[in-house]
Amino acid sequence: MAVAPDERAAVLERTRALKMARSVHAYVRGNTAQFYEWLAESKVARSIPEGPPVWICGDCHLGNLGPLADADRHVDIQIRDLDQTVIGNPAHDLIRLGLSLETAARSSDLPGVTTAQMIEAMIDGYSRAMTPTQEDDPREPDVVRSVRREAIGRRWRHLAKDRLEDVEPTIPHNKRFWKLARVEKDAIEALFAERPVRAKSMELAGVTGAGTLRVVDAAYWRKGCSSLGRLRYAVLIGISDGKAKTERLALVDIKEAVPPVVPVAKKAAMPADFGERVLAGAKALSPNLGDRMIAAHILGKPVILRELAPQDLKIEIDQFSRKEAIVAAAYLSFIVGEAHARQLSDEARLAWRDKLTARDGTLDAPSWLWEAIVSLAGSHETGYLQHCRRFALKR
């Protein structure tokens, strides 16, 4: 499929609108900027506790957590997407995750009491991660356990089948992968000829010393939701150590690094370059991912290069049972808590835990978290219906 670069914006905007109209859960996932605007305007904004300034995900919804392989292909559940990472208030990640879990529960026709129990479970899981002497982790949900097992058993052929629809070393042109303009092809070739990019790519492939790297194929990748309309390329590279007759193939995702919409902590020292910011946040929050990323520039824009490992998967939950929803809330909040906690001293962890869990009523969950999620759920429901109406009228 060939789509000229100057025609992509309109096509991708329609695609984004369609994705966000599929469900209120999809709308929440693709609407990060509006999330923070509505949060700032809400009555509960002033009651949100100010946590220690650490790297946060910023867009910490359900779909941004899952199995990730490190450079040696060991698999852990970590945060998968760091486009909006900043040094900010860790409470924002909890609110974003809580809203995502609430909309997933609603889509599963679970009663409101389940949402209340999920939020209590979130605080319990997150607090465990903030406890330095914690020994027993929250129970891993069945849905997470099954996707982890699948991830561990995956190899290159599985990635090729999923992403490229074949094991042949080409990227097919279809609805997902679009033909590149000549200027884009040349820019990608030049990018992988740069010494830092080439050296890191060779390192990830396990090649030390002499070796060769070539761009086998490349295409524009119509992928994601919030990233639609930005630079996004899939690049198939071949790497050889000069000894073996066959070369190792790797699929690289090149994604434009964008300005953050997430509130930044006062006096936070972050890289000015958007790609370097994403890389720094990834190394702090998701070491497995950060170790496989490169910050660079292409066509005058900052980008992040990420080698796609066969073991990298998304946690997909079509339907929650009540029990699964509560267990998932505790476990996923624990994962987010671990990402925050590894940046803090034991003393700072305990101080934040105590501040976070201070009770102001009979509920186990603090009222600020409950009220923030309820307020945002209402705003997103209204926004979603208005979005669907506008989308229907345009069609």
Secondary structure, 3 states (H helix, E strand, C coil): CCCCHHHHHHHHHHHHHHHHHCCHHHHHHCCHHHHHHHHHHCHHHHHCCCCCCEEECCCCCHHHEEEEECCCCCEEEEECCCCCCEEECHHHHHHHHHHHHHHHHHHCCCCHHHHHHHHHHHHHHHHHHCCCCCCCCCCCCHHHHHHHHHHHCCCHHHHHHHHHCCCCCCCCCCCCEECCCHHHHHHHHHHHHCHHHHHHHHHHCCCCCCCEEEEEEEEEECCCCCCCCCCEEEEEEEEECCCCCCCEEEEEEEEECCCCCCCCCCCCCCCCCHHHHHHHHHHHHCHHHHCCEEEEEECCEEEEEEECCCCCCCCCCCCCCHHHHHHHHHHHHHHHHHHHHCCCCHHHHHHHHHHHCCCCCCCCCCHHHHHHHHHHHHHHHHHHHHHHHHHHHHC
